[in-house]
Amino acid sequence: MNVTSVISVSLILFTVIDIIGTLPIIIDMKKKGTVIDALPATTAAAIIMISFLFFGPAFLGFLGIEIGSFAMAGSLILFLIGLEMILGIRFFRDKHEDGASGSIVPLAFPLLAGVGTLTTLLSLKIEHNSYNIIAGILINLFIIYIILNSTDWLGKKLPPAALNTLRKVFGIILIAIAIQMVRDNL
């Protein structure tokens, strides 16, 4: 295992996963009554990332789905989440809206282990070995777990006006990321 490679992979994944930028989304979800459990969300994200690292291209190929189409589907979900944040319209509904779990969808996928993260993992395989990539994933999952466990505290410390502004700003950023993903895959 190469320490420089692990650090490089960790920083790249930290930027793509963007748990800090996702924080306003998570706090907003919790305020709407969505239950976010750190351990299931982190575990699901780990399973998705590591599974996709090894089996993603083969699985998508088996289903006849190109990676570009997978990216387009993920961009649509990101676009809708961004619209939710900006307009206050709720697209993602559950039969049990109050207290529904959002730990797996939309938190673990597509927010944490989303299309950007999964396609980045495929790109990292070109330059780094799997052990270094797994180490980078685990470092990021540790950070994610700590932040998810701190969202209640962080939500209380951030003033409502700041949280509302952050939610709208990151909503616009999510929409921009979604549009960029569409442009890149056309």
N, C-alpha and C positions, 0 to 999 in steps of 0.2 A: 504494500500500500504506500502510495506516494503522498506525503503531506501537502505538497504544493498542489497536486492534482485535486486532492480532497477539498482544500480551501477554495480552489478555482470553481469546482463543481458546486460547492456549497453557496458561494456568492452568486453564481449564475442562477441557481434554483431559487435562492432567496429573492432575487430581483423579479423573477418570473412569477413565483407564487404570490409575492406581494402581500404577506399577511398583515403588514402595517396598513397598507392601502385598503385591505379588506375589512379592517377593524370597524369602520363606520357601518358597513353592510351588516356585519355580525351584530353589532349593538342595536341597529335598527330592527333586525329580525327578532331579537330578544324582546325589544319593546313592543313588537306586534304580537307577542305571545308564543313565538316559536321557541321550542326547547332546544338548547344547544348543549350537548354533552361533550366535553373535551376528549375523553378517552375513546368513545365510539367514532367521533369525527376524525381524530388523529389516526386511529387504527384503520378506518376505511380508506383514508387518504394514503396510508402506507401500503395497504394491499393493492390499491389501484395503481400507484406509481411503480411499485416493484414488479407487479404482474405485467404491467404494460412495458416495462423495461425489457423483460424477457420474451413476452408472448404477444405484445401489441401488434406488430406488423403482421405476424402470422394469423392472429385472430381476425383482424380487419380484412386481411386477404381471403380468409376462409369465408367470411360473410360477403365478400365481393365489394367491400367498402374501401375506397381509396382514402389515404390519410387526409387529402384535401377536403373530401366530403365530410369526414369526421370533424375537421377543423371548422367547416361551415356550420355544422349542427351546433357545435359548441359556441360559435360566435353568435348564433341566434339566441341561445340561452343567456349569454352575457348581455346581449342587446336588451332583452326583456328585463333582466335584473336592473340594468341601468335606467330603463324607463320607469320601473317601479320606484327607484330612488329619487328620480327627478320629479315625476308627476304625482307620486303618492298613490298610484293605481296598483292594486295587487293582482298580479298574474298567477303567481304560484299559490294555489289554494289546495287545501286538503279537506277531506270530509270531516276531519276533527280539527278545525282551524285553531281553536283555543287550545294551547298546549301541544300542538303538533310538533313532531320532531323534525328539525331541519339539519340534524347532524350529518346525515349521509347526503341527501339532496336538498338544497343546493349547496351545502357547505363543503363536504368532502369532495363532491363532484357537482358542479364544475368550478367552484371557487378556488379550492386548494389544489386538487389534482385535476385541473382542467385541461382543455385542449392545448393551451400554451405550454403548460408544464409537461404534458405527455409528449408533445412534439419536440420539446427541448430535450427530454430524456433520450429520444431517438438520435438527436443531433450530437449529444454528449458521447454516445457510444462510439462515434467516429474517432474522437480524440482521447478518450479516457477508458480505463478498464472498468468492468462491472463492479468490482470491489470498491473502487474510489467513488463511483456514482452512488452505490448503496450507502456508503458512509456519508456522502453529501446529503442524501435523502434523509437519513436518520438525524443528522444535525438539524436540518430544517424542521423535521417533525417534532423534535424536542422544543424548538423555539415556538412552533405553532401551538403545542400543548400548553406551554406556559402562558402564552397570550390568550388562548381560549379560556383558560382557567381564571384569567384576570379581567375578562370583559365586563363583568358586573362592576368591579371596582373602577375600571377605566370609564365605564358609562356614567358612573356617579361623579367622577372627577371632571369630566368634560362638560362645560355648560351646554344647555340645550341649543342655544343659538349656534355655538361652534359645531356641535354634532350635526345639526340640520345643514349648515353650510358644507361641512365635510361630506355629508351624505350626498348632496347635490353635486359637488365637485367630483367626487369619485364616481357618481352616476354618469357624469359626462365622460370621464376617463374610460369607464367600462364600455360606453357606447362607442367611443373612439377606437378602443382596442378591438371591439367587435367588427367595426367597419374596416379597420386595417386588416383583420384576419380574412374578411370577405375579399378585399382587394388583392391580398397576397395569394388567395386560392382561386381566383378567377382566371 
